[in-house]
Amino acid sequence: MQFAIDSSGILRSDEKAMKIAGHELKSLDCLFSCNVPTLFFPLLALVDYKGYRLIALSKLPVDKSTLESGSCDAGKTLRSGNAELNHLIDRACSMLNLKQHYVTCQGQRQPDDGYGVMGHAKINGPIDLEGHGGFDSRYYLLDFSRLFPPSKMDRAIHCGHLFQLFRPEFVRRNPAPLCSDAFSRFVSGAPDAASHTRELAEAELLMETDILPSFANMLRGQRSELYQLVHLVHSLHRQGINIRRIGLLRSLLSGTSWADMLLVEMIARSNKWVLRELLRNVAKSTALPADVPFKEIVVKHLNVLFGDSSESVDFWRNEITQQIRAKFGTHALSDEDLAHGPGSVDGLHGLFSTTKRPLKCMLFRRLSEMTGLQFSSTALETFSNSAEAFDGPAPFDISHVETLLPTVKHVTLLEHSQAAVIKYKADLLRYKPARIGEYLRLAKLAVDRFERALACNPSNKYSLRSCADLLAATPELPQSEARADAYYQLALEADPNDVQSLIKYAAFLFNVAKKPESAEDYVVRAVELEPNNTAALLLYADLLAYGLGDPDTATEFYDRAVASNPNSALTAVAHLKYAFFLWKHDPTQQPRTRELYSSGSGAAIRPLPQISRGGLTNETDFTSFLQEMVGAQ
């Protein structure tokens, strides 16, 4: 474990060190999602508490002697002689659309290490991505913070190439692979260095002239009151848009309520870092374990931020304005935002105290979410819903802050696994009416956990799809159908060719949303991608039989479903559904109906009534069918 602080002074800021730690977690998460066999990784968590960020990393069976790829000494030496490990790293980096490139090794090199053109080695990913052959004979990767390429070289931002990186979602969709080591001394003098700079400039132009304007146009067609800020942030990330770009995005949304929401986000994020620095200063100046000094500094800052004293006006006019411009660009604030002086409202503070007064409640809620501040229930209710509560120079006192809680970020895999376990427990209770209350409690908890996993990686198709599955199966949850629809669409946006997502969304549209024509588009795509997928064939057969009124074509797909995979448990369900279909639509096929029922019921591994979902909607008919078939046997 270690703290993310600038102990060497190279970064000139603990804030930058914390951001680099955030990239470590994000990049590790992306490598996990590549699912490259025989390539292993540590577990990692970031713990934010009282202004500090702790990096907790699982211990691996490696040391300096096990290094077989990359550099552990800032490029002085380079290892790249293990062809098998190099292939695994290349495979993962190619999936992330990262570019192979030449790097310069400053000192000793390993024999047969891939040096070829002008004394430069060709690698994929950053030079300091370490590949180890562990003591347990497994391959491990370490040090991921520079996995994704820097967005641009701005010499006004010290060490910006280490923490101002493109988001993974954007890199994956960029037309050309991008270089992780661009703008660093590791590619200085390399034969392809100029191409890295050009490709990154083209990517930056694509972001500013296409991605951001398209996203702004999309938002203009949406109702902002239906969104919470955290959901807006997730949407930004899914489009590959960094939070530091929301200043430019806001300028494209001038005059809309979206611009107000983005302004709140910028102020909240700026003050999150101010609070962290204040808390670190308290920690350095006191040896007492008590929370009182920390609560006092929090309350003092909240009163400056939310109060109406002259100190508050100066803070908004100078500090907040400077912070927003420094972090989000000069275009982040309009002339109206900056207006102050005789005959006008006093800048941002005046706006938040008059025409945009309700935004203070939104700012309070967002800052609470970001910082781990635990307020009393009365304070939370009052300040979240009443702008009048902020009247006066000191609306907060120490009794309002109960405690300072640590906030923890895990890799998506861990959050998703915890959610999946809860979902599994809920699924066991779904068909037990006497325990519906317990089922609903577990279902809600599982959805909350899946959404926590999405906070780590908003584009993880597995978390998106699992959350949608649970919402689709639980109409008792708030806005379950609309939320399920949205999550299925986001899962397909993350991977348009994921067959499981196509099947699940088609089933949702057919069974829940009652839109069989829309469902056909998705199930047909699934069948085209995997012609022998039993679930896709069976769903399409059900859709044709019970949704689209085409029994002749349904027969063709039932035949394909029962023949697709004889050893699959789902094939038993296919036999039973096909038998029901023939029993209901073609009485002349009684021998075939009984044959299908016999083979299906003999292999079924689940209670037969559960297969009524997905087409067999008439329980009376289905019961009659079972009675007749059992009698025939």
Buried (B, 14 or more C-beta within 10 A) or exposed (E): EEBBBBEEEEBEBBBBBBBBBBBBBBBBBBBBBBEBEEBBBBBBBBBBBBBBBBBBBEEBEBEEEBBBBBBBEEBEBBBBBBEEBBEBBBBBBBBBBBBBBBBBBBEEBBEEBBBEEEEBBBBBBBBBBBBBBBEEEBBBBBBBBBBBBBBBBEEEBEBBBBBBBBBBBBBBEBEBBBBBBBBBEBBEEBEBBEBBBEBBEBBEEBBEEEBBBEBBEEBEEEEBEEBBBBBBBBBBBBBBBBBBBBBBBBBBBEEBBBBBBBBBBBBBBBBBBBBBBBBBEBBEEEEEEEBEBBBEBBBBBBBBBBBBEEEBBEBBBEBBBEBBBEBBBEEBBBEBBEBBEEEEBBBBBBBBBEEBBEBBBBBBBBBBBBBBBEBEEEBBEBBBEEBEBBEEEBBBEEEBBBEBEEBBBBBBBBBBEBBBEBBEBBBEBBEEEEBEEEBBBBBBBBBEBBBBBBBBBBBBBBBBBBBBBBBBBBEEBEEBBEBBBBBBBBBBBBBEEBBBBBBBBBBBBBBBBEBBEBBBEBBBBBBEEBEEBBBBBBBBBBBBBBBBEBBEEBBBBBBBBBEBBEEBEBBBBBBBBBBBBBBBEEEEBEEBBBBBBBBBBEBBEEEBEEBBEBBBEBEEBBEEBBEBBEEEE
